[in-house]
Amino acid sequence: MDLTQRRALVTGANRGIGLAIATALANRGVHVLAAARTEARADRAAHEIGSGATGVRLSLDDPGEVRRATAAIAEEHGPIDILVNNAAILTPGSGVGVSVEELSESMNINVLSAYATIHAIAPAMKARGWGRIVNLSSGWGSFDEGLSGPVAYSVTKAALNAVTLALAPALGPEVKINSACPGWVRTRMGGLGATLSPEQGADTPVWLATLPDDGPTGGFFRRRTLIEW
């Protein structure tokens, strides 16, 4: 597949899995819009990725503003063909030990802001007849695996999976939307004891971001293999 005419927006691209995904896409010829909370972080990420990247500021605190900012990014830099919703927060705590405010913050960043980027970009993808959307999820967000992580993270990743499943039929086969579980990755969130490098964790999201026209949509994947919700 010739990806040299494609443009990707990767949220949380300044470190960890996001940086690894953005770098891998740029290495495949995609022009990457490396999004981060501040302009300085975004510019540093773009410099690290290389000539195939441009830094863009995108803070995910306010979903309404996220939609407006994402639309403005597409207007300034050109149509976005690939969207990788990578940025997320992990709030510790289990059960009702997590406050309503903490859960609300996690929902805003992990789910509603991800939906806002899709809402801003997907209609134009559908109109052009091509698009790839990847939502970075987790095994902790899988009902099949027991929603076994910190409660705010598990609940919001399960909700993000629901966004993937609910939107797939409406987007149709040309705009493919999938969730990816990268595994346990050595990042600030995953910790130094994790079993996978960021580059290894990026493999499945990058694969989903560059699927051929006969590739899957509306699924949840780990190690390029379909897993249960």
C-alpha positions, 0 to 999 in steps of 0.5 A: 500500500502506498502511504506517502499521500496519507496524513495521520493524527496521533494523540499523545505522540510525545512519548511511549506508545504514541511516539512509537506509533507516530515514528513507525507511521512516518517511517512508512511514508505517512505524514504524521501530525504529532499531537501533544498537550503543549506546543513545546511537547508536540514540536519536540516529538516532531523533531524526534520523529523526523522530517515526516512529522509536524507537531500540533497542540491538542489538549484533551481536557475539554471534549468540546474544544477537542472537536473544534481544535481537531477540525482546525488542525485538519483545516490547516494541515490538510485532510486526515486519513488516519486517526490514532486515539492513543492519549489517555490517563490512568487513575489508580484505585478500585471500586468506590474508592475512585471519586466521581470527579476522578471517573469524570476526568477519565471519561473526558480524556479517555472516551469523550475526547477520543469520540470528539476527534472521530466526530471531527474527522470521520465524516470527511473520511467517509466522504473521501471513501478512505479512512483508518481509526485506531482506538488504543484500548487495553485488556483491562477494558475487556469484559471477557478478561474481567475489567480487572484493572483500576476501575476508572481506566477499565470502565473508560477503556470498555466505553472506548471499545463500545465507541469502536463497535457502535460506530463501525456499521455507520462508517462502513467498510471504507472507514475502518475503526478498530480497538487495539490492546498493545499489551503490557508496555514499558512506558511511564504508565506501564512501568519498567517491569513491563514485558514489551518495548514501545515499538513492540506495543505499537505493532498492532496499532500501526497494522490497524492504521494501515490496513488494506481495503479488505481488512477488518473493522469493528474489532478488538485486536491484540498481537494482530489477533481478534480478541473478545470484548 
